């Protein structure tokens, strides 16, 4: 693994977002051993957290769970709530790393730059975060993921199809439900992923 993550060569796809930055890059043992990378995009409220398990456990997948309700937290699935659903350990068992986003706003506060723009909170922050996570994964693992999945419940369930419809290069498939993915060993069961 590289000692530090390089961000300068990444070019944002969506001009709304400023250059990505990383403010935390460290090894953590809880909730599952992983390289913990946190940061955001300049000039806006979009934040992200990436959870990279050891290279020996990675099987080329990226999973992006989208928080329910209004979102606003880039660490929901890496914490106690995520553990209730299987959390990072499940993501690793399925051969992936996990990428989270706050969907472009902090808590329930809207981003002053975006105002009431539903596209930012609906899919654009997730799409840019997913693309940047692949740039980072290429440095951590030596290649980008060959398969990427987005899913969510409640509000995240409403937003995940928006990501698929509006950012087709982001995801190679979707989980119809986390329950379908959790019953899998690896790869996900037939029918739980649809090529894009």
N, C-alpha and C positions, 0 to 999 in steps of 0.2 A: 504494500500500500504506500502511496506517496505520503511524505510527511505533511505536506500542505496541499490544499486544493487550489488549483489555478482557475480564476474566474474571468480574466481579461479577454480571453479568446472567444468567450461565449457572446454571441450577438442575439439580442432579444428578437423574437419574431413579431411580437405585438409592440408597436412604438409607445403605447401607454406606459410601459414599464421601463424604469431606469436600469442601469447596470446591476447585475446581481452582486451581492456581498455575502460574506460568511462571517458571523461573529462568534460562533462556537464550533469547534472541531475537536472532539475528544473521544476517547474510548470510554464506554460505560458498560457496567455489568448488569444493570437492571433496566428494564424488566427482563431483558435477555441480552447476552453479550453482543455489543454492536458498536460501530463507529457512529457517533451522534454528530450530525451536521445541522446547524441552525443558521438561518440568515433571512434575507429578504431582497427586495428590489428597490433601488434608490428612487427617491422622489414620489413615493406612494406608500400605502400602508400594507402592501402584500408581504407576507412572511411565510417561511416554509421550515419544515424539519424533515431531514432524511435519516433513516435508520439502516445502516449497512452492516449486515452480519458478516462473519468471516467468509473469505473467498471460498473456502472449502464447502460451505453450506449453500452458496448461491448457485442457482440453476438457470440463470438468465432471465429472471422475471422481475417486474416492478409492479407493485400493488399500490394504488392510491385510494384510500378510503376518504370519502367526503363526509364531513361532520353534518349531523342533522340540524334541524331548526334553522337558524340564520347563519350558522357557522361562526367564524370569527376567532377560532382557536387553532393554531397549527401544531398542537401537541395532544389532542384529545385521544387519539388511538394509541399513542405511546405511553399513556398513563392508565390509571385505574379503570376508566370507562372502557378503554380498548381491551384491557385484560379480561373483562366480562365477555367479550366476543372472541376471545382467543388471542388477541393482541399480536405483538411482534413475534412471539414464539410460533404462532400459527402461520404468519407470513413467511417465516423462515422454513417451516416444515413444508410449505408449498413452493419452496425454491426461490423466494423473492426477497427484495428489500422493500421498505415501505417509504413512501413520500407523502407528506401531509402539507396542506396549505390552510391559511386562515380565510381563503376566498377573497382576499383583497381588502379586508377590513378587520379592525381590532375590536373584539367583543361585539356588542350590538351597535357600535358607532360606525357610521358610514365614512368612507374615505373622503376627505374634503376635496381632493382633486377630482374624484369621480362623481361626487354627488349621488344622485339616485340612479345611476347607470346600471340597469339590471344585467347587462352583458358581462360587466366586470365581476359581479358577485355570483352570477349564474354559471359562468364557464371560463372566462378568459384568465382569471388568476390560476385556476387549476391547470389549464393548458400550458401556460408559461412555466409554472412550477414543474410540471411533468417533463417538459422539454429540457429544462435546466437540470433536473435530477439525472437525466440520461447523460448529460455532459459530465456531471460529477461521477456517475457510475463508471463511465469509460476510464476515468482516472483511478478509481478505487479498484476496479476489477479487470481493467484492460480491454473492456468492450462494453458497448451499450446493451441494455436488455433486448433480447429477441422478442419478448412478449411483454405487453403492458396492459394492466387492467385497472379500470376505475369502477367504483361501486359506492353505494351509500344507502342509508336508511333515512326515512323521514325527509327532511329538506335535502339531504345528500342524495337520496333516491330520486328527487326531482331534478337535481343538478347533474347527476352523472350522465343521463342521456343527452343533455345539452353539450357536454364535453365531447361525447362521441359524434354528435351531429355537426358541431361547429369546428372541431379541431381533429380531423380524421388522421393526421400524422401522429397524434399524441398516443393513441391506443391501438393495439392490435386485436383487442377483444374486450369483452365485458363479462362480468359475473352477473348472471341473472339475479342471484342473491348470494349473500355471504354464506347462507346455510348450504348451498350447493358446493361452494368452494371448501367449506370446512369438512365435508365428508370425504374429500379427496386426499389421497396421499400425494402423488405427484406423477404426472401432470393432472390438471383439473379434469373431472369426469367429462366424457363426451357430451356435448350439448351445453356445457356451462360457459363455453367461450365461443364467441362468434367472430370470425375474421372480419376485419375492416378493410 
